[in-house]
Structures are given as structure tokens and as C-alpha cells.
Amino acid sequence: MLKIYHSPGTRGFRVIWACEELGVPYEVEPVDFSAENRARPEWRAMNPVGKVPVMTDGDMKMFESCAMMQYVLDRYGDGKLQPAKDDPTYAHYLQWCWFAEATFARPLGEIVNHRREFKPELDDVVAEMKSRATAAVHAIDAAVADRSYLLGDTMSAADLSICYAMRGYRRMVTEDLPGHVQGLFDRVTALPSYERTVAAEAATAERLKA
Ligand SMILES: N[C@@H](CCC(=O)N[C@@H](CS)C(=O)NCC(=O)O)C(=O)O
């Protein structure tokens, strides 16, 4: 069984969401997100840079949330949520999956890190990161101007991954999304799998409190 080591509000969300949308069984192992816990040698043995999430599947252990999503899709997805490799949309599928983390979530992560580590004296850095994240949102808006999902009429894991990061954007930058992006976000977060993922997060938070 897949085990997702997750702290509420963090990137394990997109992996849980993919499992929920595919109906792939998984269990969540709650992780205390404190810097102290993530610095422990036991956690460093799970994730060598002290971040979350981590996922295991039997003896296999991996970190990097988008790679986890892709693993779940390839191994257990039965061709769902991604185009076939010879499909004309495959290149853009890869593009948006990588964009979700490397280009969009990255400046959002830096906002969190700068606020936590350096406090307000780095306001200029935060403003720059907000502007980079906003440029990413405009790129997504243009991409979905003539379609329901990033690849056209069919939703893929790229939409889930982008909309996971969009939650952070709405929290940290603005809830006021450009129109096409708002449509994408509304469609994807209306999925029952989204609600189940939010519920899994809440249950994880409760377990950490207990
Ligand atoms: N690219 C990595 C990023 C992992 C990451 O930055 N996780 C955040 C939580 S969402 C974290 O652990 N931050 C703590 C830190 O960077 O100190 C992934 O997608 O798994």
C-alpha cells in the first residue's frame, strides 16, 4: 500500500488528490512539520533535505511530490489522468506538470521560507516572488483561454497539480484570479476527490493534535 508522509497544508496534498481521483488506495502518515522534527536524523533518512512529503510503496521510498504523482499514475493509474506518450498533448502534459512545481510553486515556497526564516526585512524579496507567481498565473490563464483544462477537454494530473499550487497563490498573493484560471480552479476543485482530499488533510491535522 502507498504510504504518504504528509503535513497538512503542504505538497503531499497533490499526491493524495491524485490517489483520490484515481481511486488508488493509500494511507497517510502524519508528519510534524516543525523544523526540529524535520532536522532529526530519522527524518533526514526519509528526506535528505528535511522537507515533506515522502512516499513509500513497499521497499520503495521517494521524495519530490510531482514525481510521486507520476509514479502513482504510471504504476496504478491505468492510463487515467495523463495522455499516452504518442498523444499530441503529451509534451504539454509534461510541460505543465513540471511548471506546476518548478515555475509556479517555487516562488510561493520562497514566500513561505522568507517569512519564516527572515521576517519582514525581506519584503522586497516577497514582492518579487509574488510577481513571479503572478506571471505564472497569467501564463496558465492564457493557456486555458480556449479550453476547459490545460490539455483541452480532458482533465489531467497537470490540472490537479497546478490547482494545488493555486490554493497557495490564493492564500499568499490574492484570491482574485484572472477569469480563465478562476474557471479552471472552480471546475477542478468541484471534484468530489478534492473534497475527500481536504477531508484527508483535516483528519491528518487532527491526528497530529492528538
Ligand atoms: N520540490 C519539492 C519541494 C518540497 C518542499 O519544499 N516542501 C515544503 C512543504 S510544502 C517543505 O518541506 N518546506 C520546508 C523547508 O523548505 O524548509 C516537492 O515538490 O516535494
The ligand as an SDF file (V2000), in Angstrom:
LIG
                    3D

 20 19  0  0  0  0  0  0  0  0999 V2000
   10.0080   20.2150   -4.8260 N   0  0  0  0  0  0  0  0  0  0  0  0
    9.7020   19.5990   -3.5570 C   0  0  0  0  0  0  0  0  0  0  0  0
    9.5020   20.7170   -2.5640 C   0  0  0  0  0  0  0  0  0  0  0  0
    9.2600   20.1870   -1.1670 C   0  0  0  0  0  0  0  0  0  0  0  0
    9.0130   21.3360   -0.2060 C   0  0  0  0  0  0  0  0  0  0  0  0
    9.5660   22.4670   -0.3420 O   0  0  0  0  0  0  0  0  0  0  0  0
    8.1890   21.0660    0.8060 N   0  0  0  0  0  0  0  0  0  0  0  0
    7.8960   22.1020    1.7780 C   0  0  0  0  0  0  0  0  0  0  0  0
    6.4790   21.8930    2.3030 C   0  0  0  0  0  0  0  0  0  0  0  0
    5.2990   22.0170    1.0080 S   0  0  0  0  0  0  0  0  0  0  0  0
    8.8650   21.9650    2.9200 C   0  0  0  0  0  0  0  0  0  0  0  0
    9.1050   20.8810    3.4060 O   0  0  0  0  0  0  0  0  0  0  0  0
    9.4380   23.0960    3.3330 N   0  0  0  0  0  0  0  0  0  0  0  0
   10.3340   23.1520    4.4330 C   0  0  0  0  0  0  0  0  0  0  0  0
   11.5900   23.8500    4.0740 C   0  0  0  0  0  0  0  0  0  0  0  0
   11.8550   24.0900    2.8890 O   0  0  0  0  0  0  0  0  0  0  0  0
   12.3210   24.1560    4.9940 O   0  0  0  0  0  0  0  0  0  0  0  0
    8.4440   18.7230   -3.7040 C   0  0  0  0  0  0  0  0  0  0  0  0
    7.6320   19.0320   -4.5830 O   0  0  0  0  0  0  0  0  0  0  0  0
    8.3000   17.7180   -2.9790 O   0  0  0  0  0  0  0  0  0  0  0  0
  1  2  1  0
  2  3  1  0
  2 18  1  0
  3  4  1  0
  4  5  1  0
  5  6  2  0
  5  7  1  0
  7  8  1  0
  8  9  1  0
  8 11  1  0
  9 10  1  0
 11 12  2  0
 11 13  1  0
 13 14  1  0
 14 15  1  0
 15 16  2  0
 15 17  1  0
 18 19  2  0
 18 20  1  0
M  END
$$$$
